[in-house]
């Protein structure tokens, strides 16, 4: 799986956030996104690209474990898993 392009990812992020916030909040999100793009974003992107060259799966099992252990998937706890199961049948 290739590392997604940083600028395209940030643009998609802004497009996803825009309908969820008011104009003042969106302006702040835009400002922070630009700050990230002009600051640490490219350095972090480079680290991901280097990791991609060294590993078959740059996401890696540690990253996946972190998402589960630190609770980044809290939505699963409050989701209707029965409806999910029915949609798979």
Buried (B, 14 or more C-beta within 10 A) or exposed (E): EEBEEBEEEBEEEBEEBEEEEEEEEBEEBBEEBEEBBEEEBEEEBEEEEEBBEEEEEBBEEEEEEEEEEEEEEEEEEEEEEEEEEEEEE
